[in-house]
């Protein structure tokens, strides 16, 4: 009788644990729902003001141009800022849903499929919700952008689990340096690109698509505006690549078998020195911010790596006693 009662209590605790494991994902989706409930005017004004402050603080080239060029830079980048925000929100949601799905399935592939299906349904529901918000619209391309964030999260989880298998299997080779090397190459391309960014077709297309009144300018006015935007875009691309340098440093440290305590100081330091050093060599005035972005990227990757390792150990212990 006692055994049966204990079994019932154990099943009840498991059900309660499963319910609570979904709570972080539901709370985060409530945040997404709140952003979607904002009218188009409120949402656009908020994103533009935030972007203006970030550009003013991070980009010396932004502060060196006139107000008209600054407005054009904000208009050009705000579209990508909003889409990046979509991807980030669903990137985090996918991680939370994946960890909650660990209570329902053991196989990593099955958990990834469940995460993809759940996030696709939530993204579709969110876009349907936006159709009833003044000035907003629900579009399939936004669902695709949301799912791109989900895909990035699942890809990153796959990389982290692969690194963990390499570490536990003792497979440490010289190719462990490849992730950091690739990220450094990207940052170097952004820092030392010899050509004129205004001549790149995607740059001119983005200006025509997102800068109001650009097509109404004469060719000389368009060329002048693009010349003013070029150094701003170069700095933005460089800072993004610096963050990737930090992430690459974490993957390299993991594959090389560096312990987590050593990685906590070595990765931000290495990423920051590489990112800042490239900026100094190339003459980009945002060198200090490049160092900071590389260190920030490393810290973020380290935090995710640590969380996944903790979750893997915890889930493994639970699976020893039966399905989670």
NORHU-V449421 format. One record per pair of residues at least 12 apart in sequence whose ideal C-beta (glycine too) atoms are under 6 Angstrom apart, sorted by the first residue. I is the first residue (numbers start at 1). J is the second residue. D is the distance in Angstrom with one decimal. If there is no record, write none. Layout:
I;J;D  I;J;D
This chain:
18;103;4.5  21;100;4.5  21;103;4.9  22;100;4.6  24;96;4.9  25;96;3.9  25;97;4.9  25;100;5.3  28;93;5.4  28;96;5.6  29;122;5.9  32;89;5.1  36;126;5.4  36;129;5.6  36;130;5.2  39;134;4.8  39;135;5.1  40;135;2.8  40;136;5.4  47;78;5.7  47;81;5.9  47;82;5.6  48;74;5.8  48;78;5.6  51;74;5.5  51;78;5.5  51;81;5.2  52;74;5.5  58;289;5.2  59;232;5.7  59;235;4.8  60;285;4.0  60;286;5.9  61;231;3.9  61;232;4.7  61;235;5.4  62;232;5.2  65;228;4.9  69;228;4.1  72;211;5.0  72;225;5.9  73;229;5.7  73;232;5.0  75;210;5.8  75;211;5.1  76;210;5.1  76;211;5.6  79;210;5.1  83;145;5.3  86;145;5.1  86;146;5.6  87;148;5.7  87;149;3.4  90;146;4.3  90;149;3.8  90;150;5.2  91;149;4.1  91;152;5.6  91;153;4.6  94;115;5.6  94;119;5.3  94;150;4.2  94;153;3.7  95;153;5.2  97;115;4.8  97;118;5.2  97;119;6.0  98;111;5.8  98;115;4.5  99;311;5.8  101;114;4.5  101;115;5.6  102;315;5.1  103;324;5.0  112;154;5.2  119;150;4.5  123;143;4.8  123;146;4.0  124;143;5.8  127;142;5.7  127;143;5.5  160;305;6.0  160;308;4.8  163;254;4.5  163;255;5.8  166;255;5.8  172;257;4.7  176;252;5.7  176;255;3.5  176;256;4.3  177;252;5.5  179;248;4.4  179;251;3.8  179;252;5.1  180;248;4.1  180;249;5.2  180;252;4.0  183;244;4.4  183;245;4.5  183;248;3.2  184;245;5.9  184;274;5.8  186;241;4.7  186;244;6.0  187;241;3.8  187;242;5.8  187;245;5.2  187;278;5.4  188;278;5.8  190;237;4.5  190;238;4.4  190;241;4.7  191;238;5.5  191;278;4.7  191;282;3.8  191;284;5.9  192;282;5.3  197;230;4.3  197;233;5.7  198;226;4.0  198;227;5.9  198;230;5.2  235;286;4.9  238;284;5.8  239;293;4.9  242;275;3.7  242;290;4.4  242;293;4.1  242;294;4.3  243;293;4.8  243;297;3.5  245;271;5.0  245;274;5.3  245;275;5.0  245;294;4.7  246;271;3.6  246;294;4.3  246;297;2.8  246;298;3.4  247;297;4.9  247;301;4.4  249;267;4.4  249;270;4.9  249;271;4.2  249;298;5.3  250;267;4.9  250;298;5.6  250;301;3.9  250;302;5.5  253;267;5.3  267;298;4.1  268;295;4.0  268;298;4.3  268;299;5.6  271;294;3.8  271;295;5.9  271;298;4.3  272;291;4.3  272;294;4.8  272;295;4.0  275;290;4.3  275;291;5.5  275;294;3.2  276;290;5.2  276;291;3.2
